[in-house]
């Protein structure tokens, strides 16, 4: 009888330890993934708000690298309009490649200082486990603006 009780207690303890270990590993994996996604988001938004893109006067038909700035953190109205046109012409998968999301889904939104949406591209996350949003602040027509990129 003692052997049965001891075996039962051992199995319960072992199961609990394995479950806790598995949970910790899963949490660590999520943190690592969130860090990688966050770093990718910082690189993408950095390029958007600091760069003119390539070519410097790009449009939806000739863009190789998307950049939204006339100069460092000074957003261009024509490039924001170009982003909208580009998103409509190449679609979601094309924009993922153009932005360099490396297989992650994305939602990009540019807002003015009154939270009015100037442009948006991508899809909002639905039922995603690891979602990271990066916000970069810039100027648009002399006023504050936010470039917000959500990756998952």
C-alpha contacts under 8 A as a table, 3 or more apart, distances in Angstrom:
res1	aa1	res2	aa2	distance
1	X	4	X	5.21
1	X	5	X	6.41
2	X	5	X	5.19
2	X	6	X	6.00
3	X	6	X	5.09
3	X	7	X	5.95
4	X	7	X	5.07
4	X	8	X	6.08
5	X	8	X	5.06
5	X	9	X	6.16
6	X	9	X	5.14
6	X	10	X	6.05
7	X	10	X	5.02
7	X	11	X	6.12
8	X	11	X	5.18
8	X	12	X	6.18
9	X	12	X	5.14
9	X	13	X	6.09
10	X	13	X	5.15
10	X	14	X	5.98
11	X	14	X	5.07
11	X	15	X	5.98
12	X	15	X	5.14
12	X	16	X	6.17
13	X	16	X	5.07
13	X	17	X	6.13
14	X	17	X	5.10
14	X	18	X	6.11
15	X	18	X	5.18
15	X	19	X	6.07
16	X	19	X	5.12
16	X	20	X	6.13
17	X	20	X	5.15
17	X	21	X	6.06
18	X	21	X	5.03
18	X	22	X	6.06
19	X	22	X	5.13
19	X	23	X	6.15
20	X	23	X	5.07
20	X	24	X	6.21
21	X	24	X	5.21
21	X	25	X	6.25
22	X	25	X	5.16
22	X	26	X	6.18
23	X	26	X	5.11
23	X	27	X	6.23
24	X	27	X	5.08
24	X	28	X	6.15
25	X	28	X	5.08
25	X	29	X	6.15
26	X	29	X	5.06
26	X	30	X	6.26
27	X	30	X	5.10
27	X	31	X	6.29
28	X	31	X	5.10
28	X	32	X	6.21
29	X	32	X	5.16
29	X	33	X	6.11
30	X	33	X	5.06
30	X	34	X	6.01
30	X	130	X	6.84
31	X	34	X	5.04
31	X	35	X	6.11
32	X	35	X	5.08
32	X	36	X	6.26
33	X	36	X	5.09
33	X	37	X	6.08
33	X	130	X	7.59
34	X	37	X	5.07
34	X	38	X	5.89
34	X	130	X	6.32
34	X	131	X	7.28
34	X	132	X	6.51
35	X	38	X	5.02
35	X	39	X	6.13
36	X	39	X	5.17
36	X	40	X	6.27
37	X	40	X	5.07
37	X	41	X	6.12
37	X	132	X	6.66
37	X	151	X	6.66
37	X	152	X	7.20
38	X	41	X	4.97
38	X	42	X	6.19
38	X	132	X	5.96
38	X	133	X	7.43
38	X	134	X	7.02
38	X	151	X	7.88
39	X	42	X	5.10
39	X	43	X	6.34
40	X	43	X	5.20
40	X	44	X	6.26
40	X	101	X	7.02
41	X	44	X	5.15
41	X	45	X	6.06
41	X	101	X	7.80
41	X	132	X	7.93
41	X	133	X	7.57
41	X	134	X	6.03
41	X	149	X	6.65
41	X	150	X	7.54
41	X	151	X	6.90
42	X	45	X	5.30
42	X	46	X	5.80
42	X	134	X	6.49
43	X	46	X	5.07
43	X	47	X	6.25
44	X	47	X	5.27
44	X	48	X	6.30
44	X	99	X	6.59
44	X	100	X	7.21
44	X	101	X	7.78
45	X	48	X	4.89
45	X	49	X	6.17
45	X	134	X	7.52
45	X	135	X	7.73
45	X	136	X	6.60
45	X	147	X	7.14
45	X	148	X	7.79
45	X	149	X	7.00
46	X	49	X	5.52
46	X	50	X	5.89
46	X	51	X	7.90
46	X	136	X	7.57
47	X	50	X	5.39
47	X	51	X	5.32
47	X	53	X	7.90
47	X	66	X	7.84
47	X	67	X	6.13
48	X	51	X	5.82
48	X	52	X	7.76
48	X	53	X	7.73
48	X	66	X	6.64
48	X	67	X	4.42
48	X	68	X	5.13
48	X	69	X	6.82
49	X	67	X	6.77
49	X	68	X	5.78
49	X	69	X	5.45
49	X	72	X	6.62
49	X	73	X	4.92
49	X	74	X	7.10
49	X	75	X	6.61
49	X	136	X	7.43
49	X	138	X	6.75
49	X	147	X	7.62
50	X	67	X	7.28
50	X	68	X	7.54
50	X	69	X	5.78
50	X	71	X	6.48
50	X	72	X	4.30
50	X	73	X	5.18
50	X	74	X	7.65
51	X	67	X	4.81
51	X	68	X	6.48
51	X	69	X	5.38
51	X	70	X	7.43
51	X	71	X	6.84
51	X	72	X	6.65
52	X	55	X	7.81
52	X	56	X	5.20
52	X	57	X	7.53
52	X	66	X	7.40
52	X	67	X	4.48
52	X	68	X	5.75
52	X	69	X	4.89
52	X	70	X	5.71
52	X	71	X	6.93
53	X	56	X	5.39
53	X	57	X	7.83
53	X	58	X	7.05
53	X	63	X	7.69
53	X	64	X	7.54
53	X	65	X	4.88
53	X	66	X	4.64
53	X	67	X	3.77
53	X	68	X	6.97
53	X	69	X	7.89
54	X	57	X	7.33
54	X	58	X	6.25
54	X	63	X	6.16
54	X	64	X	5.51
54	X	65	X	4.82
54	X	66	X	6.68
54	X	67	X	7.38
55	X	58	X	5.02
55	X	62	X	7.64
55	X	63	X	6.35
55	X	64	X	6.84
55	X	65	X	7.34
58	X	61	X	7.92
58	X	62	X	6.03
58	X	63	X	5.04
58	X	64	X	7.99
58	X	66	X	7.96
58	X	79	X	7.76
58	X	82	X	7.92
59	X	62	X	5.68
59	X	63	X	5.71
59	X	79	X	7.58
59	X	82	X	5.60
59	X	86	X	7.59
60	X	63	X	5.89
60	X	82	X	5.84
60	X	83	X	7.24
60	X	85	X	5.99
60	X	86	X	4.50
60	X	89	X	7.36
61	X	86	X	7.64
63	X	66	X	6.59
64	X	98	X	7.57
65	X	98	X	6.86
65	X	99	X	7.80
66	X	83	X	7.87
66	X	98	X	7.06
66	X	99	X	6.95
67	X	79	X	7.50
68	X	75	X	5.52
68	X	76	X	5.89
68	X	79	X	5.24
68	X	80	X	6.23
68	X	83	X	8.00
69	X	72	X	6.35
69	X	73	X	6.16
69	X	74	X	5.21
69	X	75	X	4.24
69	X	76	X	5.31
69	X	79	X	7.41
70	X	73	X	7.98
70	X	74	X	5.72
70	X	75	X	5.98
70	X	76	X	5.48
71	X	74	X	5.26
71	X	75	X	7.46
73	X	137	X	7.45
73	X	138	X	4.61
73	X	139	X	6.09
74	X	138	X	5.94
74	X	139	X	4.88
74	X	140	X	6.11
75	X	79	X	7.72
75	X	80	X	7.69
75	X	138	X	6.74
75	X	139	X	5.90
75	X	140	X	5.05
75	X	141	X	7.58
76	X	79	X	5.21
76	X	80	X	6.27
76	X	140	X	6.86
76	X	141	X	7.85
77	X	80	X	5.13
77	X	81	X	6.26
77	X	140	X	7.45
77	X	141	X	7.75
78	X	81	X	5.05
78	X	82	X	6.03
79	X	82	X	4.65
79	X	83	X	6.03
80	X	83	X	4.98
80	X	84	X	6.51
80	X	118	X	7.67
80	X	119	X	6.67
81	X	84	X	5.18
81	X	85	X	6.36
81	X	119	X	7.63
82	X	85	X	5.00
82	X	86	X	5.91
83	X	86	X	4.98
83	X	87	X	6.04
83	X	119	X	7.75
84	X	87	X	5.18
84	X	88	X	6.30
84	X	119	X	6.44
84	X	120	X	7.14
84	X	121	X	7.11
85	X	88	X	5.16
85	X	89	X	6.13
86	X	89	X	5.09
86	X	90	X	6.04
86	X	91	X	7.87
86	X	95	X	7.87
87	X	90	X	5.62
87	X	91	X	5.37
87	X	92	X	6.85
87	X	94	X	7.85
87	X	95	X	6.18
87	X	121	X	6.26
87	X	122	X	8.00
88	X	91	X	5.56
90	X	93	X	7.54
90	X	94	X	5.04
90	X	95	X	6.58
91	X	94	X	5.37
91	X	95	X	6.21
92	X	95	X	5.14
92	X	96	X	6.30
92	X	121	X	7.77
92	X	122	X	5.80
92	X	123	X	7.96
93	X	96	X	5.07
93	X	97	X	6.52
94	X	97	X	5.22
94	X	98	X	6.13
95	X	98	X	4.82
95	X	99	X	5.91
95	X	122	X	7.66
96	X	99	X	5.39
96	X	100	X	5.95
96	X	101	X	5.46
96	X	102	X	7.44
96	X	103	X	7.22
96	X	104	X	7.63
96	X	105	X	7.15
96	X	106	X	7.26
97	X	100	X	5.01
97	X	101	X	6.59
97	X	102	X	7.27
101	X	104	X	5.27
101	X	105	X	7.10
101	X	106	X	7.38
101	X	151	X	7.79
104	X	151	X	6.18
104	X	152	X	5.60
105	X	122	X	7.82
105	X	123	X	7.63
105	X	125	X	7.98
105	X	151	X	5.66
105	X	152	X	5.44
106	X	122	X	5.59
106	X	123	X	6.24
106	X	124	X	7.25
106	X	125	X	7.68
106	X	149	X	6.93
106	X	150	X	5.45
106	X	151	X	4.55
106	X	152	X	6.56
107	X	120	X	7.35
107	X	121	X	5.90
107	X	122	X	4.39
107	X	123	X	5.02
107	X	124	X	5.44
107	X	125	X	7.50
107	X	149	X	5.80
107	X	150	X	5.09
107	X	151	X	6.70
108	X	120	X	5.35
108	X	121	X	5.13
108	X	122	X	6.14
108	X	147	X	7.39
108	X	148	X	5.78
108	X	149	X	4.53
108	X	150	X	6.39
109	X	117	X	6.90
109	X	118	X	7.62
109	X	119	X	5.80
109	X	120	X	4.27
109	X	121	X	6.60
109	X	147	X	6.03
109	X	148	X	5.18
109	X	149	X	6.47
110	X	117	X	5.87
110	X	118	X	5.42
110	X	119	X	5.22
110	X	120	X	6.25
110	X	145	X	7.12
110	X	146	X	5.64
110	X	147	X	4.54
110	X	148	X	6.12
111	X	114	X	7.58
111	X	115	X	5.20
111	X	116	X	5.31
111	X	117	X	4.40
111	X	118	X	5.28
111	X	119	X	7.22
111	X	145	X	5.57
111	X	146	X	5.23
111	X	147	X	6.64
112	X	115	X	5.28
112	X	116	X	5.50
112	X	117	X	6.66
112	X	118	X	6.73
112	X	140	X	7.21
112	X	143	X	7.37
112	X	144	X	6.19
112	X	145	X	4.28
112	X	146	X	6.38
113	X	116	X	7.41
113	X	143	X	6.67
113	X	144	X	5.07
113	X	145	X	5.30
113	X	146	X	7.49
117	X	120	X	7.22
124	X	150	X	7.97
125	X	128	X	6.07
125	X	131	X	7.64
125	X	152	X	7.24
128	X	131	X	6.45
128	X	152	X	6.57
129	X	152	X	7.71
130	X	152	X	5.70
131	X	150	X	6.88
131	X	151	X	5.89
131	X	152	X	4.59
132	X	150	X	5.59
132	X	151	X	5.39
132	X	152	X	6.34
133	X	148	X	6.82
133	X	149	X	5.57
133	X	150	X	4.16
133	X	151	X	6.38
134	X	148	X	5.70
134	X	149	X	5.27
134	X	150	X	6.34
135	X	146	X	6.42
135	X	147	X	5.67
135	X	148	X	4.43
135	X	149	X	6.48
136	X	146	X	5.66
136	X	147	X	5.13
136	X	148	X	6.41
137	X	144	X	6.99
137	X	145	X	5.79
137	X	146	X	4.67
137	X	147	X	6.33
138	X	144	X	5.90
138	X	145	X	5.23
138	X	146	X	6.20
138	X	147	X	7.53
139	X	142	X	5.68
139	X	143	X	5.24
139	X	144	X	4.66
139	X	145	X	5.39
140	X	143	X	5.26
140	X	144	X	6.12
140	X	145	X	5.79
